[in-house]
Amino acid sequence: MRAGDRRASLPEEQSSSFLSVSVLRRLPGFVLVGAIGFLIDAGILTALMTGLGFGPYGARAISFTVAVTATWYMNRRWVFERIAVRMSGREYTSYLLVQIIGAVINLSVFVAVIEFVPELAATPVIPLAVGAAVALMFNFSASSRFVFSETRNQKPGPGGSRQ
C-alpha cells in the first residue's frame, strides 16, 4: 500500500473474489488498453504486409508479439499498477500465455459463430466482435487472477508469509 492510500485498506479492496469491486473497477482501463493494443497490432500487421512485403503469418507473429508486449506494459503501469511488482519476467510470461490462450479462444469463437450461423460469413465483423468479447472476458479474468493477482505478486515477508 502506498503512503496515504487509504482506499486499499477497505474490505472491498481486500476481497480475494474475482468479482470484487476492486477487480471490476479495472475493467474499463483493461478494455481501453486492449483497444490500443488492437490498433498497434493492426497497424504493424498492415505496415509489414503492405509496406515491407511480409506474408500474413510472419507479419502476424511480429505484430502480435509487439501488441502483447505493449498491452502488458500498459496494464502493468496503469490498470494493475498497485499490484504489479518486481516479478516482471514471470509476470510477462504469464501474461503472454494468457494472451495466446485468449487468441485461440477468439479464433475458435469466430469459427464457431460462422459454422453455427453461416450467413454471418458475409459479415465477418459480427463473428469477430463475438470472438473478441468472449476472449476479452477470458483475458480480463485470467489476467486479474493469474498475472496481476494481489496474492500472487506479494513479496514473501519474514518467515515466508505474504505481505
Secondary structure, DSSP 8 states (H G I E B T S, - for coil): --TT--GGGSHHHH--STT-HHHHTTHHHHHHHHHHHHHHHHHHHHIIIIIS---HHHHHHHHHHHHHHHHHHHIIIIISTTT--S-HHHHHHHHHHHHHHHHHHHHHHHHHHHHHSGGGGGSTHHHHHHHHHHHHHHHHHHIIIIIS-TTTS--B-GGG-B-
